[in-house]
Amino acid sequence: HDREAAVRRVLLWSGAASALVGGALGTIDLRLPFAAALLAAAVQFVLALRLTEPPVVAAGANDPGGLVAGIGHLRTPLLGWITAFVGVSVVSAHLAADLAAPYLTEVLDTDPEAPGAAALLNGAVAAVVAAVAAVALHIVVPTGRRFGPVRTLLLLLVVPVVILMAMAGVTSLWLLPLMTIRRLPSAAVSVFAPPLVAGFVGPRSRATFLSMASFVGRLAYAGVLL
């Protein structure tokens, strides 16, 4: 868990910095964040070309790899539960995130027609949310060791549900601190899920299974939007 948590913290802090920079650029010109993202993608592409592939693991009878094998692992109760949990957490987290911007616009009484101010506000909020999740992982990981990852994930799933219920019932600045912890469940899933999956899924199918679980969540969220 420590390795996954360290990687996730780096990604969260990087995301926080990117959100701040993007929001600041948006106040100047809304095209600048997209230009910066394109430049970052080009740098990533060059760096990816310099990476080397790990040794190919020979396929075995219990680990043939591929999408069909990944779907077959859903017969394992724990893996099926992880997939369902990821789906529910993705839907709840995306709802809380997508509704945050219009909610903050109303609470702070900002002009929704002022794109520069909205970009800076959303960038600042996204940065705070990512930073809170990065810091909170220092607490979440020891909690997972003490109470178990499954119990910890179930407890954290309550977070976006409570946020959505509070946003639906109350329009107040007092909810802002609560809204900053909305990324805790997704950050915890990225830390706890890979070790749980590794106990049942071989190395050839592991990445496929984790990607499939994430895709199920995004597909479910697309269905909610429809």
Phi, psi and chi 1 to 4 in degrees:
 res  aa     phi    psi   chi1   chi2   chi3   chi4
   1 HIS       -  -32.6  -65.2  155.9      -      -
   2 ASP   -63.3  -40.4  -69.7  -26.7      -      -
   3 ARG   -66.5  -45.7 -178.0  177.7   62.1 -177.7
   4 GLU   -62.6  -39.5  -73.7   81.8    3.8      -
   5 ALA   -66.1  -39.5      -      -      -      -
   6 ALA   -63.6  -43.3      -      -      -      -
   7 VAL   -63.9  -44.0  171.5      -      -      -
   8 ARG   -64.5  -38.2  179.2   53.3   51.9  178.3
   9 ARG   -63.7  -40.5  -81.0 -166.5  -68.9  -92.4
  10 VAL   -61.3  -43.6  170.1      -      -      -
  11 LEU   -64.8  -39.3  -66.3  175.2      -      -
  12 LEU   -67.5  -43.2  -73.0  168.9      -      -
  13 TRP   -66.0  -37.5  -77.2  116.8      -      -
  14 SER   -64.0  -40.9  -59.7      -      -      -
  15 GLY   -64.2  -38.0      -      -      -      -
  16 ALA   -62.4  -45.2      -      -      -      -
  17 ALA   -63.7  -41.5      -      -      -      -
  18 SER   -63.8  -38.5  -60.1      -      -      -
  19 ALA   -64.8  -40.8      -      -      -      -
  20 LEU   -64.6  -45.4  -77.6  176.9      -      -
  21 VAL   -64.3  -44.9  172.4      -      -      -
  22 GLY   -62.0  -42.2      -      -      -      -
  23 GLY   -63.7  -41.0      -      -      -      -
  24 ALA   -65.2  -42.1      -      -      -      -
  25 LEU   -65.0  -34.5  -69.0  175.2      -      -
  26 GLY   -65.3  -26.8      -      -      -      -
  27 THR   -70.7  -24.0   61.0      -      -      -
  28 ILE   -84.3  -52.0  -57.3  172.1      -      -
  29 ASP  -159.4  128.5 -169.8  -36.4      -      -
  30 LEU   -65.6  -14.1  -71.0  179.5      -      -
  31 ARG   -80.6  -21.4  -66.5  171.9  -64.9 -177.2
  32 LEU   -65.4  -42.1  -70.8  179.3      -      -
  33 PRO   -59.1  -36.8  -24.9   35.0      -      -
  34 PHE   -69.6  -37.7  -64.5   96.9      -      -
  35 ALA   -65.8  -40.2      -      -      -      -
  36 ALA   -65.5  -39.6      -      -      -      -
  37 ALA   -64.5  -38.5      -      -      -      -
  38 LEU   -64.4  -40.7 -179.0   61.0      -      -
  39 LEU   -64.8  -41.9  177.7   60.9      -      -
  40 ALA   -63.6  -39.0      -      -      -      -
  41 ALA   -64.0  -38.0      -      -      -      -
  42 ALA   -64.8  -41.0      -      -      -      -
  43 VAL   -64.1  -42.5  172.8      -      -      -
  44 GLN   -60.8  -39.1  -72.3  179.7  -40.3      -
  45 PHE   -62.8  -43.0  178.2   73.8      -      -
  46 VAL   -64.6  -42.7  173.5      -      -      -
  47 LEU   -65.2  -37.1  -67.1  176.5      -      -
  48 ALA   -65.2  -33.2      -      -      -      -
  49 LEU   -66.1  -23.5  -68.8  177.6      -      -
  50 ARG   -88.0   -7.9  -61.8  175.6   60.6   86.5
  51 LEU   -75.9  154.0  -62.7  176.7      -      -
  52 THR  -113.6  145.3   57.5      -      -      -
  53 GLU   -74.4  140.8  -69.2  -73.9  -14.4      -
  54 PRO   -70.4  163.1   26.6  -34.3      -      -
  55 PRO   -57.8  138.3  -22.3   32.6      -      -
  56 VAL   -74.7  126.9  178.1      -      -      -
  57 VAL   -85.3  129.1  179.6      -      -      -
  58 ALA   -64.0  139.7      -      -      -      -
  59 ALA   -70.0  138.8      -      -      -      -
  60 GLY  -118.1  173.8      -      -      -      -
  61 ALA   -64.6  -33.1      -      -      -      -
  62 ASN   -93.6   -3.5  -63.1  -35.0      -      -
  63 ASP  -146.4   70.1 -174.3   24.2      -      -
  64 PRO   -74.7  -19.1   27.3  -34.0      -      -
  65 GLY    80.5  169.5      -      -      -      -
  66 GLY    96.5  168.7      -      -      -      -
  67 LEU   -67.2  -39.2 -179.4   59.9      -      -
  68 VAL   -61.8  -40.9  175.1      -      -      -
  69 ALA   -65.1  -38.2      -      -      -      -
  70 GLY   -63.2  -42.3      -      -      -      -
  71 ILE   -65.1  -36.2  -64.6  174.6      -      -
  72 GLY   -63.0  -28.1      -      -      -      -
  73 HIS   -69.5  -13.9  -74.3  -61.0      -      -
  74 LEU   -65.4  -15.4  -67.4  175.8      -      -
  75 ARG   -68.6  -21.1  -67.7 -167.8  -62.1  -93.3
  76 THR   -75.0  123.9  -56.9      -      -      -
  77 PRO   -54.1  -45.3  -27.5   35.4      -      -
  78 LEU   -64.8  -40.8  178.5   59.8      -      -
  79 LEU   -69.2  -37.1  -62.4 -177.4      -      -
  80 GLY   -63.4  -39.4      -      -      -      -
  81 TRP   -65.1  -41.8 -179.3   87.0      -      -
  82 ILE   -61.6  -43.1  -69.8  175.1      -      -
  83 THR   -62.0  -45.2  -57.3      -      -      -
  84 ALA   -64.5  -40.0      -      -      -      -
  85 PHE   -64.7  -44.0  179.2   87.7      -      -
  86 VAL   -60.6  -41.1  170.0      -      -      -
  87 GLY   -60.2  -47.3      -      -      -      -
  88 VAL   -65.7  -41.9  173.1      -      -      -
  89 SER   -67.4  -36.9   64.3      -      -      -
  90 VAL   -64.3  -45.0  166.2      -      -      -
  91 VAL   -62.4  -48.8  171.3      -      -      -
  92 SER   -66.7  -39.6   58.1      -      -      -
  93 ALA   -67.8  -41.5      -      -      -      -
  94 HIS   -68.2  -36.8  -83.9   69.5      -      -
  95 LEU   -62.3  -46.3  -78.8  174.2      -      -
  96 ALA   -62.4  -38.7      -      -      -      -
  97 ALA   -72.0  -43.7      -      -      -      -
  98 ASP   -70.8  -30.1  -68.8  -14.9      -      -
  99 LEU   -84.9  -11.0  -65.8  175.7      -      -
 100 ALA   -66.2  -42.4      -      -      -      -
 101 ALA   -61.3  -53.7      -      -      -      -
 102 PRO   -64.5  -31.6   19.8  -31.2      -      -
 103 TYR   -64.7  -45.5 -176.1   86.3      -      -
 104 LEU   -65.9  -36.5  -70.3  173.2      -      -
 105 THR   -60.0  -40.3  -61.2      -      -      -
 106 GLU   -73.8  -42.8 -178.7  176.3   -7.0      -
 107 VAL   -65.3  -44.1  168.6      -      -      -
 108 LEU   -85.0   -2.8  -60.8  176.0      -      -
 109 ASP    55.2   46.5 -164.6   23.9      -      -
 110 THR   -94.4  160.6   56.2      -      -      -
 111 ASP   -79.7  113.2 -176.3    5.7      -      -
 112 PRO   -65.8  -15.6   23.8  -32.3      -      -
 113 GLU   -89.1   -0.1  -58.6  -60.5  -33.6      -
 114 ALA   -99.3   90.8      -      -      -      -
 115 PRO   -63.1  -32.9   23.0  -32.9      -      -
 116 GLY   -64.4  -47.0      -      -      -      -
 117 ALA   -63.7  -40.1      -      -      -      -
 118 ALA   -63.8  -39.8      -      -      -      -
 119 ALA   -63.7  -44.1      -      -      -      -
 120 LEU   -65.5  -41.9 -177.8   60.5      -      -
 121 LEU   -63.8  -48.7  173.6   62.8      -      -
 122 ASN   -65.1  -37.3  -69.3  -29.3      -      -
 123 GLY   -64.6  -42.1      -      -      -      -
 124 ALA   -65.2  -43.1      -      -      -      -
 125 VAL   -64.4  -44.7  171.1      -      -      -
 126 ALA   -61.6  -37.3      -      -      -      -
 127 ALA   -66.1  -43.1      -      -      -      -
 128 VAL   -64.7  -42.1  170.9      -      -      -
 129 VAL   -61.5  -44.4  169.4      -      -      -
 130 ALA   -66.0  -41.0      -      -      -      -
 131 ALA   -65.2  -40.9      -      -      -      -
 132 VAL   -62.1  -43.1  168.5      -      -      -
 133 ALA   -63.5  -39.8      -      -      -      -
 134 ALA   -63.5  -43.9      -      -      -      -
 135 VAL   -69.1  -40.6  173.6      -      -      -
 136 ALA   -65.5  -24.3      -      -      -      -
 137 LEU   -61.4  -25.2  -78.4 -179.6      -      -
 138 HIS   -63.6  -24.4  -69.4  -75.1      -      -
 139 ILE   -96.8  -37.1  -58.3  173.7      -      -
 140 VAL   -64.3  -42.6  171.0      -      -      -
 141 VAL   -63.2  -49.4  173.2      -      -      -
 142 PRO   -61.4  -33.6  -23.7   34.7      -      -
 143 THR   -64.0  -39.6  -57.6      -      -      -
 144 GLY   -63.8  -36.0      -      -      -      -
 145 ARG   -68.1  -36.7  -70.2 -162.6 -173.0   98.3
 146 ARG   -77.0  -45.3 -179.2  173.7 -178.6  179.8
 147 PHE  -105.2   -6.6  -61.9  103.9      -      -
 148 GLY    96.3  143.9      -      -      -      -
 149 PRO   -64.7  -35.3   20.4  -30.5      -      -
 150 VAL   -66.0  -47.1  172.6      -      -      -
 151 ARG   -63.4  -39.2  -68.0 -171.4 -178.6   92.9
 152 THR   -65.5  -42.1  -56.9      -      -      -
 153 LEU   -64.4  -41.4  -70.9  175.1      -      -
 154 LEU   -62.6  -39.5  -74.5  174.0      -      -
 155 LEU   -64.5  -42.1  178.8   62.8      -      -
 156 LEU   -71.5  -23.6  -69.9  175.0      -      -
 157 LEU   -64.4  -21.6 -173.2   59.8      -      -
 158 VAL   -67.1  -26.7  176.5      -      -      -
 159 VAL   -57.4  -58.5  170.4      -      -      -
 160 PRO   -65.4  -30.0   22.9  -33.0      -      -
 161 VAL   -64.8  -45.0  175.6      -      -      -
 162 VAL   -63.7  -40.7  171.0      -      -      -
 163 ILE   -61.5  -46.4  -68.3  174.8      -      -
 164 LEU   -63.9  -41.8  -70.8  171.8      -      -
 165 MET   -64.8  -40.3  -66.8  177.2   62.9      -
 166 ALA   -67.2  -41.2      -      -      -      -
 167 MET   -65.0  -33.4  -69.9  170.9   62.0      -
 168 ALA   -72.4  -28.9      -      -      -      -
 169 GLY  -102.1  -21.3      -      -      -      -
 170 VAL  -135.3  138.4 -178.9      -      -      -
 171 THR  -116.9   96.1  -56.9      -      -      -
 172 SER  -154.8  150.7  171.1      -      -      -
 173 LEU   -66.0  -20.9  -75.8  171.7      -      -
 174 TRP   -65.6  -16.6  -68.6  103.8      -      -
 175 LEU   -83.3  -11.0  -72.5 -175.7      -      -
 176 LEU   -58.3  -45.3  -66.4 -176.5      -      -
 177 PRO   -59.5  -37.8  -24.3   35.0      -      -
 178 LEU   -65.2  -37.5  179.2   64.0      -      -
 179 MET   -69.0  -20.8  -65.6  172.0   64.3      -
 180 THR   -74.0  -12.3   61.2      -      -      -
 181 ILE  -102.2   15.8   62.2  173.5      -      -
 182 ARG   -67.5  -20.4   67.1  170.9 -173.4 -104.6
 183 ARG   -90.7    1.9  -70.2 -167.2   63.6  175.6
 184 LEU   -59.3  -46.8  -77.9 -176.5      -      -
 185 PRO   -60.9  -44.6  -24.4   35.3      -      -
 186 SER   -66.6  -37.2   59.7      -      -      -
 187 ALA   -65.8  -40.2      -      -      -      -
 188 ALA   -67.6  -38.8      -      -      -      -
 189 VAL   -59.9  -43.2  166.6      -      -      -
 190 SER   -65.6  -21.0   65.0      -      -      -
 191 VAL   -89.4  -44.4  171.5      -      -      -
 192 PHE   -88.5  -30.3  -67.6  131.0      -      -
 193 ALA   -65.8  -47.1      -      -      -      -
 194 PRO   -56.8  -45.4  -27.8   36.8      -      -
 195 PRO   -64.2  -35.9  -23.9   35.7      -      -
 196 LEU   -65.5  -43.2  -71.1  173.2      -      -
 197 VAL   -67.4  -36.2  171.2      -      -      -
 198 ALA   -60.7  -25.6      -      -      -      -
 199 GLY   -72.9  -14.3      -      -      -      -
 200 PHE  -123.6  -24.1  -63.4   89.7      -      -
 201 VAL  -114.7  133.7 -178.6      -      -      -
 202 GLY   -71.5  169.2      -      -      -      -
 203 PRO   -63.4  -28.6   20.3  -31.6      -      -
 204 ARG   -74.0  -26.9  -72.1  178.8   59.8   87.1
 205 SER  -104.8   -9.0  -57.3      -      -      -
 206 ARG   -64.2  -49.9 -161.8  171.4  -59.6  154.3
 207 ALA   -64.5  -37.6      -      -      -      -
 208 THR   -63.3  -42.5  -58.7      -      -      -
 209 PHE   -65.8  -44.7  179.3   82.6      -      -
 210 LEU   -63.9  -40.0  -69.1  170.8      -      -
 211 SER   -65.9  -37.8  -61.9      -      -      -
 212 MET   -65.0  -41.2 -177.6 -175.1   67.4      -
 213 ALA   -63.1  -40.9      -      -      -      -
 214 SER   -65.6  -39.7  178.4      -      -      -
 215 PHE   -64.2  -37.6  175.3   72.1      -      -
 216 VAL   -60.1  -42.1  167.4      -      -      -
 217 GLY   -63.5  -43.6      -      -      -      -
 218 ARG   -70.1  -33.6  -79.7  153.8  178.4   77.8
 219 LEU   -66.3  -39.8 -166.8   62.5      -      -
 220 ALA   -64.8  -38.5      -      -      -      -
 221 TYR   -67.8  -38.1 -178.4   62.3      -      -
 222 ALA   -60.0  -38.4      -      -      -      -
 223 GLY   -64.7  -37.1      -      -      -      -
 224 VAL   -64.3  -40.2  170.9      -      -      -
 225 LEU   -66.3  -32.0  -66.4  179.5      -      -
 226 LEU   -71.1      -  -65.8  175.6      -      -
